[in-house]
Amino acid sequence: MTDAPTASVLDGHRPLEVPPGVESVDLEAKFTQLLFRASLLGNKLTEQKQQARAAQRELLGVLVEVDDALAALGLDRELVAHGRGAGLEATRRRLLGRLAKAGVKPMRLEGLAADPALTEIVGTEVRPGVAPETVVQTVVTGFFWEQEVLRRAQVVVAAPESALRSAEDPRVELIEPQQPEQAEKPEQAEHLEEPEKPGEPEAAEPGPAPAEPAAAEAPARPVPPRARRQAKAPGRPAKRAKRKK
């Protein structure tokens, strides 16, 4: 009774032929080889996906810069005067719509604390009643791409109120930074005399200027012998005077 169903199933079917050499194949080695090839294929597909995502990210970054250019052109008074402002705004809306479909969305950061991962602080502004490091103005819009940051935003944050008080209080004096000691060294060096070098003779002090040659004097007259005698004996003229008396 057990052979009847088997015979009915095999009726009209040819038995499968077993290829020669199958019985001697190492199934475990073949299976290991198949897994290795599958891992290589998976790594290659992962690398291709990463490259495609990097190229897509670069393209989206360029489109974001195009949006910045359109926004700047929309503020051009000359283009607006020629009626181009509406066309630029429509083009920009279409571009933002395409970016939204690709998962790109602009950041809305006003009133939130500045996050270094999302923002780049380019300025500060004192806002009374606003906590410090709070975004008060967006200079360049940032964008998200799905769960990633496509571009960080450039923002202006609130400064502490103490900065405003110090600027308004006339009693606050600015302390000038002291100059380093090195700046005084050149001045001191000017007052110091240069040391004398060994082996060099001291410079002689300049003496009085040589007198100019006097004008040529007249030749001396010859003195008679009698006058010479009187000059040698000055007491003789007095004796002669007494004799005359």
Buried (B, 14 or more C-beta within 10 A) or exposed (E): EEEEEEEEEEEEEEEEEEEEEEEEEEEEEEEEEEEEEEEEEEEEEEEEEEEEEEEEEEEBBEBBEBBEEBBEBBEEEEBBEEEBBEEBBEBBEEBBEEBEEEBBBBBEBEEBEBBEEBBBBEEBEBBEEBEBBBBBBBEBBBBBBEEEBBBBBBBBBBBBBEEEEEEEEEEEEEEEEEEEEEEEEEEEEEEEEEEEEEEEEEEEEEEEEEEEEEEEEEEEEEEEEEEEEEEEEEEEEEEEEEEEE
